[in-house]
Amino acid sequence: MHTLDQLRSGQLHGVTRLDLAEALEHFPEEIFRLADSLEVLNLSDNRLSDLPPDLPRLHKLKVLFCSNNRFEHVPEVLGRCPALRMVGFKSNRIRELSERALPPRLRWLILTDNRLETLPDALGDCADLQKLMLAGNRLRSLPASLARCHNLELLRIAANQLPALPDWLLELPRLAWLAYAGNPFARHPDTPAAEVSWRELELEQELGQGASGVIHQARWQKADGSSEPVALKLFKGQMTSDGTPASEMSACLAGGTHPNLIGVLARLRDHPSGMQGLLLRLIDPGFHTLAGPPSLESCSRDTYSPGWALPFEQALRLLSGIASAALHLHGQGINHGDLYGHNILFDEAGNAVLGDFGAASFYPPDAPSQHAALQRIEVRAFAILLEELMTRSEMPASHRQALEPLLTRCQQGHVRDRPDFAEIEATLSTLLLLAQDDRP
């Protein structure tokens, strides 16, 4: 984090990223001194309600974050910023998004946790739009013009007031990650579950965190005197970039038991601060996260360490396991919504588990005709994972030749012509058996 004193003294001359959080009520004029270098500007956690009309002087600005401020509209000046690709106004008071506020090269728009009731038709003219995050607003409809956004891959519309999922939405050729829980058409069921009191848990070290919560290792002191090491996920708040903790917990519990899913043991109750939580099975420390989350540059693609590779048999086992987990979830009427490498844990043998149900949504019960398309949208997310591992694995030519047609079919633009997870899992299981038979 930078300071105003550093900015005013000239210490930040030439920086490409500036992070300022000092209860600002007005945009500091000194920022314009960085016009020839600044690419990322983070003004989150201030008290701003507007931006200056000459903001386009920051002619290299690509990314702007203004979360947790006091904006009631997205400033129209953004539409005149020539290089701006990513815009984030999470957790403000925004009621209005004007078509004039849309940058010409917009790729990633975050308006989570605001008060929007409508969106402009001009959003459909954003040809480069790849990620659109709108969870936690008051939307009653989506502009049909979004059907023209053929590059849209990730869409978050959970916790709005949408009466139905538009059919045209399920035909977008590149859509892969979709979250829509908490709307009237897709209310989550009240899944019964065991409960564990906070007083029965001894919190230990933090294991990791994501958009919706923090996971700790804990020890569960049971009533019979025995104890068990577990993981405890404590949810951060009432709204995340993907949806609500209530929707996530319901999907986790309804997902049931599967060897390639992180097992859920119970709900948490009696937290002293009223926090919600889930008790999870503790994963063996030999498991590691497959990938890093998308970066500002990669947008919708996971990040991998340079030169990282996975032996082909382990890659096949991992892919087969995740396909099996997805098949199981869709059999329960659950769309995971965030099937990504950064939500997968794996060990050296290629055993894998899929976690993080923050974007999970139940199939709309009154629209059975949409269920097949929802599964095949997630198939494209799996295809991206498959492609990432194929490029990072030295697979024998025979296996690669068998996988490439499957990859092509999973990625094709006609959503309903893609294979389902049953076919994908069967194909990968067969290839895995063949790979094992080829061992010396």
N, C-alpha and C positions, 0 to 999 in steps of 0.2 A: 504494500500500500504506500502511495506517495503522499506528500503533504503540500499545502499551499505555499508554505515557506520555501520548500524546494523548488516549486514551480516559479515563484516570483524571483528567486535568487539566480535563476538560470542554470541550476544544477541538473535540470532534466532536458537540457538542450539536446535534440537529436533522438529522443526516445521514440520508439514505435508504439508503445503501450503506456497509457496513463490511467491510474486507478486513484480516484479521489473520493473520500467519504468523510466530510467534515461539517455535516449539518448545513450544507450549502442551500441557500434560498435563491441564488442567482448564478447564472453561468459565469465562471471566472474568465474575464477577457484575456488573461495571460495564456490561456490554452491556445489562442491563435498564434502565439509565437512558435508553436510546434507544427504549424501547417505543412511544412515541407517534409515531415517525417512521420507524423502521427497516423497510425492505422487502426488502433484499438483504443476506444475511449470508454472507460467504466465509471459512470457517475451514480452507481447504485447506492442505496442507503443514505440519501440526502433528503432535502425538502423542496426539491425543484417542482415547478408546475408548468414550465415552458422552456423553450430553447430559443436562442437568438436568431433573428431572420438572416443573418450573414453566416450561419453555420457552414454553408458550402465552401467557405474559405478553407476549411479543412479538406482540401481536395484529394487527399490520399486516404481519408477515413473509410475503412471497410466494415468495422464492427462498432456498434454503439449499444451499451447496456445502461438502462435507466430504471432498474427494478427498485421497488421499495421507495418510491418518491410520492409526489402528490399530483401527478398528472391526471387530468380529467379528459384529455384528448391526446391522440398521437399527433405531435406537431407536424403541420403541413410542410414545414421547411425541409423535412427529411426527403420529400419527393424531389428536391432539387440537389441532393447530394449525389454526385455522379458515380462515385466508387463504392457507395454503401451497399453491403451485401447481407449483413446480419443486423437485426434490430430486436432489442429485448426490453419490454416494458412490463415485466411481471410484477404483480402485487402493487398496482397503483389504484386509481379510481376511474379508470378510463371508460367513458360511455360512448365515445365517438372515434371512429376510424374513417377519415375522409379519403377518397380516392386520390386526392392531391398529396397525401402523406406517404404514398407508396413509392419507394425508390425504384428507379428504372431497372436496376440489376438485382432486385431483392431475391435472396436465396433462402433465408431463414428468418421467420417472424415468430416472436414469442410475446403473446399477450395473455398469458395465464393469470388467473385470479384477478379479474377486473369486473366491469359492469356492462360489457357490451351486449346489446340486444340484437344488433344487425351488423352485417358486413357489406362493404361496397361491391357492386358487380365488377368493378375494375380489378378486383383481386384476381379474377380469371385471366387478366392480361399479363400477369407476372409469369412470363414464360420460364424463368429460371427457378421458380419457387420449388424448393425441395423439402423443407420442413416447416410445418405450420402448427403452432402450439396454442390452443384456445381453451384448454380445460378451465373450469371454474368461472364461467361467464353466465350470461342470461340469454344465450342465443336460442331462438325458436325456429330458425331455419338457416340453411347454408345457401349462398348464391349458386344457382345452377351453372354460372360461368366458371366455377372451379373445375368443371368437367374438361375445360381446356388446358388445365395445368398438368400436362402429360409428364412433367418431371417430378411431380409431387410424390415423395416416398414415405414420409412420416407425417401422420395427422393425429393430433390430440384434441378431441372434442368432448371428453368426459365431463360430467357434472355441469351440464347445461340444461336447457328446457326443450330439447329437440323431441318432437312427437314421433319421429320415424327416422330410419337411416335411408337416405335417398338411394335409389337403385343405381343412378349414374355414378355415385361415389364408388361403388363396388366394381366398376368397369375401368377405373383409372389404371393405365397400363404398367405403372411403376410403383404403385402403392404397395408397401410391404409391412409397415408398422402402424396399426390403427388401434386407438383407444377410445371407447365411447360409453363406458359404464357410467351409471348415475344419471342417465337421461330417463324421461318417462317411459320410453319404449324398451329400456334395458335395465330396469331396476335389479339390483342384486338380491338374491334370496337370503333369508335369514338362516344361515347354515348352523345347525346345532353343533356344539363343540364342548369338550372338557375345558375347565378353567383352572388356572393356577394363580394363587395369591402372590403378590409382590413379597410378602413376608416369608414365603417359602424359598426365595431365591437369594443367592449371594452373587452379586455382580463382580465380574473379573475384567480382564482386558478387553479393549475394543478390537473387533475383528475386521471391521470395515463399515462403509456407509455408502448410501446411494441417494437418489432423489427423494425417496419417501421416508427413510429412517436410518438409524444407526444400529448395527449388530454387535452385540457383546457376547463374550463367552460368560457363562454363569454356571453355578452349581445349584441344582434343584434338590432341596431337602424335603424328602417325601414324608408323609404322615407315618409310614411304617418304620421310620428311622433310617432307611437307606437314602443314598444320594446318587445323583446322576449328572454328569457334565452335559450341558445343553447350550444352545445358542438362543439369545433373546433379541428379537428385533423390536426396538422402540421407535414408534412413528413420530416424526418431527412436528407435525401440525395437522391442520384440517384440510389442507389442499397442497398437492404437489404438482409438478409439471405434467404428470400422467393422469391424475385423478385424486380420489379420496382414500384415506386409509381404510375406511369401512368397506369399500369395493374391493380393495386388495385383500383384506382379511377374508372376506366372503369367498373370493376365488381361490385363495390358498386352501381354505378348509374344504371347499367343494371339489378341489382337484384330486383329493384322495391320495392313495398310496401307489407309488410307482418307483422302481429302482433307479430311474433317471430323473427323479424330482426330489428336492429337499423336503424331507418329511416334516409335517406340522404336528406338534404334540398337543397344544392347548392355546387358548386365549389367555392373556394376562388380565388380572383384575386387581383392584385395590392399590393402584400406583398412587403414591402420595401427592403427585401433581396432576393426577387424572390422565396421564399419558396412556395411549393405547399400545398394545404390544402383542406379539405372537411368540410362543415358545417353539423352537425348531430343533430338529436333531442336529447334533454337532457333527460337522463334516471332518473327516480325517485330515490332519495337517499336511498329509502328502498331496492334497488337492490344491490346485492353484487356479487363479483366474486366467481364462484363455486369452483374453485380449483387453486392451485399454478402451475406454469409451471414445466416441468420436471427438475430434478436436475442432477448433474453430475453422481450421482449413479443410479437414476431411468432411465436415458437415454431418452426413448421415452414415459415414463408414467408420467402423472400429479401427483402432490403431494397434499395430503389432511392433515388437522390437525389431530393429533392422537385422536381417539375417536369420531371424528365428524360423525354425522348420520343425515339422513333426513327422516321424516315420509313418509311412503310408498305412501300415496295419493299425497303428494307434489312431490315425486320422479316421480310418473307416469305422473303427469301433466307436469313436466319439460321435461321428455323424449318425451312425446307426442308432446309438442310444438316444440322441436328441430327437431324431425322427420318431422313435418309439414313444418318447415323452409327449411330443406334440400330437401324435395319433391318439394317445390316451386322453389328453386334455380336450381335444376336439370331440372325442367320444362322450365326454361329459358336458359338451356344449359350451366349452370355454375357449376363447381366443386369447392366447398369451399376450399378444400385442407388443412384445419387446424381445422377440427372439433374436438375440445378439450374442456375439462371442463374449462381451464383457459381463453377461449374465450367466455364463457357463463356467463351472469348476470342473477340472479334470486332473487325472493323475498320470504317471508315466506310462501306464499300460493303456491309456486311452479311455478308461472308465470316466463317465461324465454325468453331471447333474445340472439341471436347469433350474434357476431360481428367479427371484425378483418378479412378483406378480403385480407390481404397481400399475401396469397398463392393461391388466387382464380384464376382459369383458365377457359377459354371458351372451350367448346367442339371443337375438330378439325372439321371444316366444311367439309373437303374432306374425312373424315373417319367415316361415320355414323355407320359402323360396330363396332366401338370402344366405342360408347356412352354408351351402356348398361354396359359394363365392368367398365367404369370410375365411373358410379354411384355405382356399387357394391364394388368397392375399398373403396369408402367413407362409404358404409354400414359397412365395417369392423371397421372403425374409430368410427362409432356410436355404434357398438357392444362393443367396449372397454369402452366407456362411460356408456353403459347400465350395463356392468359387474361391473364397479366401483361403481355405485349407488346401484346395487343389494346387493353388499357386505357391503354397508353402510346404509342399510334401513331394518327395521323390517317388511318385507312384509308377509302377511298371506300366509300360505302354498298353498292355492288354486291359488293365484296370482303368486307365485313363480313357481309353477308347470306349469302355462301357459306361463311364460316368459322364462323358461329354454330351451324349444325346439326352441323358436325364437332366443335366444342367440346362440345356437349351430349352427343353419342354417346360421346366419349372420357371424359367425367366420370360417366357413368351408373353407378348402384350395382351393376348386374348385370355382374360383371367379364367374363365370357365373351362378352357381347354388344357389347363395345367393338370398334372397328376395330383392325386390326393396323397395324404401321408401314409395310407396303407400301402400304396404301390411303392412309394419312396422307401419306406422301412423294409419292405420285402426285397427290393433290389439291393439295398445296402447290406442287408443281412446275408444275402447270397454271395455278394462280392467278398464280404468278410470271411465267410467259410472257405471260399476259393483261395483267399490270401493265406489263410491258415494251412490249407492243404499244400500250398506251394513251399512251405517251410522246409529247409533241408532235414 
